Amino acid sequence: MIGDLIAAAIGRKIDLRDGKGGTLGALAGVATWKVARKAVPAAIVIGGAYAALRYLNRKLDGAAAPA
């Protein structure tokens, strides 16, 4: 809830730069905040899974090579 208010305030400030109003900016700020709250943790999980996959592939390739 507080995050939505902060995002709306930031979006409103950005939209007021053109001198017309800030409602659209406030809505855009809240929408961006809501998407980012879902997308950032998902990106972290996907990135971690990819890093683990690369690590395991390198580890298994190194173990299979003759010494």
C-alpha positions as YAML, in Angstrom:
chain: A
units: angstrom
residues:
- id: 1
  name: MET
  ca: [0.00, 0.00, 0.00]
- id: 2
  name: ILE
  ca: [2.74, 2.43, 0.92]
- id: 3
  name: GLY
  ca: [4.68, 1.36, -2.17]
- id: 4
  name: ASP
  ca: [1.66, 2.22, -4.33]
- id: 5
  name: LEU
  ca: [1.48, 5.68, -2.79]
- id: 6
  name: ILE
  ca: [5.18, 6.30, -3.32]
- id: 7
  name: ALA
  ca: [4.97, 5.06, -6.92]
- id: 8
  name: ALA
  ca: [1.95, 7.30, -7.56]
- id: 9
  name: ALA
  ca: [3.77, 10.33, -6.13]
- id: 10
  name: ILE
  ca: [6.84, 9.68, -8.25]
- id: 11
  name: GLY
  ca: [4.76, 9.13, -11.39]
- id: 12
  name: ARG
  ca: [2.76, 12.30, -10.71]
- id: 13
  name: LYS
  ca: [5.95, 14.35, -10.28]
- id: 14
  name: ILE
  ca: [7.31, 13.03, -13.57]
- id: 15
  name: ASP
  ca: [4.05, 13.75, -15.40]
- id: 16
  name: LEU
  ca: [3.80, 17.29, -14.01]
- id: 17
  name: ARG
  ca: [6.96, 18.27, -15.88]
- id: 18
  name: ASP
  ca: [4.95, 18.96, -19.03]
- id: 19
  name: GLY
  ca: [2.60, 21.28, -17.11]
- id: 20
  name: LYS
  ca: [-0.63, 19.50, -18.05]
- id: 21
  name: GLY
  ca: [-1.39, 17.27, -15.09]
- id: 22
  name: GLY
  ca: [-0.25, 14.30, -13.09]
- id: 23
  name: THR
  ca: [-3.07, 11.76, -13.02]
- id: 24
  name: LEU
  ca: [-1.81, 9.70, -15.95]
- id: 25
  name: GLY
  ca: [1.70, 9.68, -14.47]
- id: 26
  name: ALA
  ca: [0.35, 8.55, -11.11]
- id: 27
  name: LEU
  ca: [-1.49, 5.66, -12.75]
- id: 28
  name: ALA
  ca: [1.58, 4.73, -14.79]
- id: 29
  name: GLY
  ca: [3.74, 4.82, -11.66]
- id: 30
  name: VAL
  ca: [1.42, 2.48, -9.77]
- id: 31
  name: ALA
  ca: [1.15, 0.10, -12.73]
- id: 32
  name: THR
  ca: [4.93, 0.01, -13.10]
- id: 33
  name: TRP
  ca: [5.34, -0.69, -9.38]
- id: 34
  name: LYS
  ca: [2.85, -3.56, -9.47]
- id: 35
  name: VAL
  ca: [4.55, -5.16, -12.48]
- id: 36
  name: ALA
  ca: [8.02, -4.71, -10.98]
- id: 37
  name: ARG
  ca: [6.96, -6.33, -7.70]
- id: 38
  name: LYS
  ca: [6.10, -9.49, -9.63]
- id: 39
  name: ALA
  ca: [8.79, -9.44, -12.32]
- id: 40
  name: VAL
  ca: [11.92, -8.79, -10.25]
- id: 41
  name: PRO
  ca: [11.62, -11.86, -7.97]
- id: 42
  name: ALA
  ca: [10.79, -14.01, -11.00]
- id: 43
  name: ALA
  ca: [13.88, -12.72, -12.81]
- id: 44
  name: ILE
  ca: [16.03, -13.52, -9.77]
- id: 45
  name: VAL
  ca: [14.70, -17.10, -9.63]
- id: 46
  name: ILE
  ca: [15.17, -17.63, -13.37]
- id: 47
  name: GLY
  ca: [18.68, -16.17, -13.21]
- id: 48
  name: GLY
  ca: [19.59, -18.41, -10.28]
- id: 49
  name: ALA
  ca: [18.29, -21.48, -12.09]
- id: 50
  name: TYR
  ca: [20.29, -20.57, -15.19]
- id: 51
  name: ALA
  ca: [23.46, -20.04, -13.13]
- id: 52
  name: ALA
  ca: [22.96, -23.41, -11.42]
- id: 53
  name: LEU
  ca: [22.42, -25.11, -14.77]
- id: 54
  name: ARG
  ca: [25.65, -23.64, -16.16]
- id: 55
  name: TYR
  ca: [27.54, -24.63, -13.01]
- id: 56
  name: LEU
  ca: [26.28, -28.20, -13.14]
- id: 57
  name: ASN
  ca: [26.99, -28.50, -16.87]
- id: 58
  name: ARG
  ca: [30.56, -27.34, -16.37]
- id: 59
  name: LYS
  ca: [31.04, -29.60, -13.36]
- id: 60
  name: LEU
  ca: [29.71, -32.67, -15.18]
- id: 61
  name: ASP
  ca: [31.74, -31.94, -18.33]
- id: 62
  name: GLY
  ca: [34.88, -31.61, -16.23]
- id: 63
  name: ALA
  ca: [34.22, -34.92, -14.42]
- id: 64
  name: ALA
  ca: [33.61, -36.81, -17.68]
- id: 65
  name: ALA
  ca: [36.91, -35.71, -19.26]
- id: 66
  name: PRO
  ca: [39.76, -38.22, -18.91]
- id: 67
  name: ALA
  ca: [42.45, -37.15, -16.46]
...
